[in-house]
Amino acid sequence: MESILFCSTLLVLSGCKPENPSAGAGEVVVYSSVDDAYARPLCERFSSATKIKVRLLPDAEETKSTGLLNRLLAERARPQADVFWSGDPVRAAVLQAKGISRPYSSPQAQDLPGGLGGVDGQFICFSARLRVLIFNRNLWHDKAPPTSIFDLVDPRFRGAACLANPLFGTTSMHAAALFQVLGETKAREFFQQLTDNRVKMLSSNGEVRRRVALGDFALGLTDSDDINVALKDGAPIGFVVPDQDGIGALLIPNAAVFIAGGPNPDNAKQFIDFLVSAASEQWLAEGDAAQLPLRSGIAPPKLLGRPWTAYRTMKVDYAPLAARLEQLTRGFLEEWVQNNSRSSPGTRR
């Protein structure tokens, strides 16, 4: 099935005719906040299909999403990137609000569900992860598995739970989503409870995975692809998709962003066509990324077992969420991180 999808995508791409053949022929510059282990092989597949070289610039683990976002903002007057492959849609919405992206309606995206992408086609959402709870089975003993992110503030786990720095990556999107869904007062109360329960702030989701797997913490909050990595490593961990009887788990699609004024616009369109195709969704589902296809008809990863529509997910609106995140990272979250850095030896900042 994968080979059929891949070949059909290759045929579509090979038939693309550039609007301006002399502009940046043979290259596309891609900034990506997706883990390099997942992004680079897919870029290599694109190059193999099209003979277009991909200059891939990945983000650092500790400043995931934020580092490249700031670079794109700094390069606004003279864009260096053609495409931003974002690991979450909120940064894509920020770029849209700043006028850094431009609309592109990919023919390969026509069978993706509506309502998840950017307004007026400013970005395209595909393949998603879920925010999940990870726990160490050796430390859990006879306790019932966690069911909610609010288990992080349960007094039973005082000093035994962790999460990544909420100024960066998917944890920052999750924090902003909580403010959108719970409201200002309850969200602030939750973060205060995290502090009171001595929940440790670590440098990244990958660090949460590693420290829970090692038994340094009993419980943590991370992404579903981190769970797949831990299980493949043979770590004694379990996981739960949280809040299925409550606010729901946070769904985090990838987003493909066409950068306005980039040096290779025609190649950028071909890359986006490839990235959002059914073949790429299937590859991301079947590989170590274990991502959920947004299309129906493509089997979900074995790790999660069900399509994304079978899970209760948080109801969020990306455009106001992007504005809220910018406000929080310059205000409440920045202050919270500073206060908790003093008492969180696991934080590398």
C-alpha positions in Angstrom: 0.0 0.0 0.0 2.8 2.4 0.9 4.6 1.8 -2.4 1.4 2.4 -4.3 0.8 5.7 -2.5 4.4 6.8 -2.9 4.5 6.0 -6.6 1.3 7.9 -7.3 2.7 10.9 -5.4 5.9 10.7 -7.5 3.9 10.7 -10.7 1.9 13.8 -9.6 5.1 15.6 -8.7 7.0 14.7 -11.8 4.2 16.2 -13.8 4.4 19.6 -12.1 5.5 22.4 -14.3 7.2 25.3 -12.6 5.9 28.8 -13.2 9.4 30.2 -13.5 11.9 27.4 -14.4 15.0 29.7 -13.9 14.1 30.6 -10.3 16.1 28.6 -7.8 16.0 25.5 -9.9 17.1 22.3 -8.2 16.8 23.5 -4.5 14.2 24.1 -1.8 15.0 25.5 1.6 13.0 24.0 4.4 13.0 25.0 8.1 11.5 22.3 10.3 10.7 22.0 14.0 9.9 18.3 13.5 12.5 15.9 14.9 15.3 15.5 12.4 15.1 11.7 12.6 11.6 12.0 11.0 12.0 15.1 8.8 15.3 14.2 7.1 14.3 10.8 5.6 11.1 12.3 4.2 13.0 15.1 2.7 15.4 12.5 1.1 12.3 10.8 -0.3 11.2 14.0 -1.9 14.7 14.6 -3.4 14.7 11.1 -4.8 11.3 11.6 -6.5 12.0 15.1 -7.9 15.8 15.5 -8.0 15.3 18.8 -6.1 17.8 19.2 -3.3 16.4 19.9 0.1 18.4 22.3 2.3 16.9 21.3 5.7 17.4 23.4 8.8 16.1 21.7 11.9 15.3 23.3 15.3 17.1 22.6 18.6 15.5 20.2 21.0 15.4 22.7 23.9 14.0 25.6 21.8 11.7 23.5 19.7 9.5 25.6 17.3 10.4 28.9 19.0 13.9 29.1 17.6 13.0 28.8 14.0 9.9 30.9 14.4 12.1 33.7 15.7 14.5 33.2 12.8 11.6 33.5 10.3 10.5 36.7 12.0 14.0 38.1 11.8 14.3 37.2 8.1 11.0 38.8 7.2 12.4 41.5 5.0 14.7 39.0 3.1 13.2 35.5 3.5 15.8 32.7 3.3 13.3 29.8 3.7 10.8 28.5 1.2 8.8 26.3 3.5 8.3 26.0 7.2 7.4 22.4 8.3 6.0 23.1 11.7 5.5 20.4 14.3 2.4 22.3 15.5 -0.2 24.6 13.8 0.1 27.4 16.3 3.5 28.7 15.0 1.9 28.5 11.5 -0.9 30.7 12.7 1.6 33.2 14.2 3.4 33.4 10.8 0.0 34.0 9.1 -0.8 36.8 11.6 2.6 38.4 10.9 2.2 38.3 7.1 5.1 35.9 6.6 3.2 33.1 5.0 1.2 33.1 1.8 -1.8 31.0 0.7 -1.2 27.8 -1.3 -3.9 25.3 -2.2 -2.2 22.0 -2.8 -3.9 19.5 -5.0 -2.5 16.8 -2.7 -4.5 18.3 0.2 -8.0 18.0 -1.2 -8.8 14.9 0.7 -7.6 16.2 4.1 -10.4 17.2 6.5 -11.5 20.8 6.5 -11.4 23.0 9.6 -7.9 22.1 10.7 -5.8 24.3 8.4 -5.2 28.0 8.3 -7.7 30.6 7.2 -7.6 31.1 3.4 -5.2 28.3 2.9 -2.3 30.0 4.7 -1.1 26.6 6.0 -2.1 23.0 5.6 -2.4 20.6 8.5 -1.6 16.9 8.1 -0.4 13.9 10.3 -0.9 14.6 14.0 0.4 13.6 17.4 -1.4 13.5 20.7 -0.3 14.8 24.1 -0.1 11.9 26.4 0.8 10.9 29.9 3.8 8.6 30.3 4.5 6.6 33.5 7.1 4.2 34.7 5.6 0.8 35.3 8.3 -0.1 37.9 7.3 2.8 40.0 3.6 2.6 39.5 3.1 -0.8 41.3 -0.5 -1.3 42.2 -1.7 2.3 41.5 -4.4 2.7 38.9 -3.1 4.2 35.7 -3.5 8.0 35.3 -6.4 9.2 33.4 -6.0 13.0 33.3 -3.3 15.7 33.1 -4.8 16.8 36.4 -3.2 13.7 37.9 0.1 15.7 37.7 -1.1 17.8 40.6 -2.4 14.8 42.7 -0.7 14.9 46.1 0.1 11.2 45.7 2.7 12.2 43.1 4.2 15.1 44.9 7.7 15.6 43.5 7.4 12.5 41.3 5.9 14.1 38.1 7.5 16.2 35.3 6.8 18.2 32.2 8.8 20.1 29.6 9.5 23.8 29.7 6.1 25.5 28.6 7.8 28.3 26.7 8.8 25.9 23.9 7.5 23.2 21.6 4.2 21.3 22.1 4.2 22.0 25.8 3.8 25.7 25.0 0.8 25.0 22.7 -0.7 22.7 25.4 -0.3 25.5 28.0 -2.0 28.0 25.7 -4.8 25.5 24.9 -5.5 25.1 28.6 -5.9 28.8 29.0 -8.3 28.8 26.0 -10.3 25.8 27.2 -10.3 26.2 31.0 -10.3 30.0 31.1 -7.8 32.3 32.7 -8.6 31.7 36.4 -8.6 27.9 36.3 -5.5 27.7 34.1 -3.6 29.9 36.4 -4.8 27.7 39.3 -3.5 24.6 37.5 0.0 26.1 37.0 0.1 27.1 40.6 -0.9 23.6 41.6 2.0 22.2 39.4 4.3 24.4 41.5 2.8 23.4 44.8 3.0 19.7 43.9 6.7 20.1 43.0 6.2 19.0 39.4 9.6 19.3 37.8 10.2 21.3 34.7 12.6 19.6 32.3 14.3 20.9 29.2 12.2 19.1 26.6 9.7 16.3 25.9 12.5 14.0 25.0 14.0 14.7 28.5 10.6 13.9 30.0 10.6 10.6 28.2 14.2 9.7 29.2 13.8 10.6 32.9 10.5 8.7 33.3 12.0 5.7 31.5 15.0 5.9 33.9 12.7 6.0 36.9 13.7 9.5 38.0 10.0 10.3 37.8 6.9 8.2 38.0 4.7 10.3 35.7 5.2 12.9 32.9 3.5 14.8 30.1 4.9 14.3 26.6 4.0 13.6 23.0 2.9 10.3 21.5 6.0 9.9 19.3 8.1 10.0 22.4 6.2 7.1 23.7 6.9 5.1 20.6 10.7 5.8 21.0 10.6 4.7 24.6 8.8 1.4 23.8 11.2 0.6 21.0 14.1 1.1 23.4 12.5 -1.4 25.7 11.8 1.1 28.5 9.4 0.0 31.3 6.8 2.6 30.5 3.1 2.8 29.9 1.1 5.6 28.5 -2.5 7.0 28.6 -4.3 9.3 26.2 -5.7 11.6 28.9 -9.0 13.3 29.7 -11.2 11.1 27.5 -14.1 11.7 30.0 -13.2 15.4 30.3 -11.6 18.2 28.2 -10.0 15.7 25.9 -6.4 15.2 24.8 -4.6 17.8 22.7 -4.3 16.9 19.1 -1.2 18.4 17.4 -1.1 18.3 13.6 1.9 19.1 11.6 1.5 22.3 9.4 3.1 23.1 6.1 3.7 26.8 5.6 4.5 28.4 2.2 6.8 31.4 3.0 6.0 34.6 1.2 9.0 35.8 -0.9 11.0 32.7 -0.4 13.8 32.1 -3.0 12.4 29.0 -4.7 8.6 29.3 -4.8 7.9 26.7 -7.5 10.0 24.0 -5.7 8.3 25.0 -2.5 5.0 24.1 -3.9 6.3 20.7 -5.1 7.7 20.1 -1.6 4.4 21.0 0.1 2.5 18.8 -2.4 4.8 15.9 -1.4 4.7 16.7 2.4 0.9 16.7 2.7 0.3 13.8 0.4 -1.4 10.5 1.5 1.9 8.7 0.9 3.7 11.0 3.4 0.9 10.5 6.0 1.2 6.8 5.6 5.0 6.9 6.0 4.7 9.0 9.1 2.1 6.5 10.5 4.1 3.4 9.8 7.5 4.6 10.9 9.0 5.6 14.3 7.1 8.9 14.3 3.9 6.9 14.8 1.8 9.8 13.7 -2.0 9.8 13.2 -3.1 10.3 9.6 -5.7 13.0 9.3 -7.2 11.3 6.2 -9.6 8.5 6.6 -8.6 5.3 4.9 -5.0 5.3 6.1 -4.4 2.9 9.0 -3.4 4.6 12.3 -0.1 3.6 13.9 -0.1 0.5 16.0 0.9 2.5 19.0 -2.5 4.3 19.1 -4.6 1.8 17.4 -7.5 4.1 16.5 -8.0 7.0 14.1 -7.8 10.5 15.5 -11.6 10.9 15.2 -12.1 8.1 17.8 -10.4 10.2 20.5 -11.9 13.0 22.5 -9.7 16.0 21.7 -9.6 19.5 23.1 -11.6 22.1 21.2 -9.2 24.8 20.2 -9.1 27.6 17.6 -5.6 28.1 16.2 -5.7 31.8 15.3 -6.7 33.1 18.8 -4.6 30.3 20.3 -1.5 31.8 18.5 -2.3 35.3 19.9 -2.8 33.9 23.4 0.5 32.0 23.2 2.4 35.1 22.3 0.9 36.9 25.2 1.5 34.1 27.7 5.2 33.6 26.7 5.9 37.3 27.3 3.9 37.3 30.6 2.5 34.6 32.8 4.4 31.6 31.4 7.7 33.4 31.3 7.3 34.4 35.0 6.2 30.8 35.9 9.3 29.3 34.1 11.6 31.8 35.9 10.1 31.0 39.3 10.2 27.2 38.7 13.7 27.2 37.2 15.1 28.1 40.7 13.6 24.8 42.1 13.9 22.5 39.1 17.4 21.0 38.8 16.3 19.1 35.7 15.9 22.2 33.6 18.8 23.0 31.3 18.3 26.7 30.9 
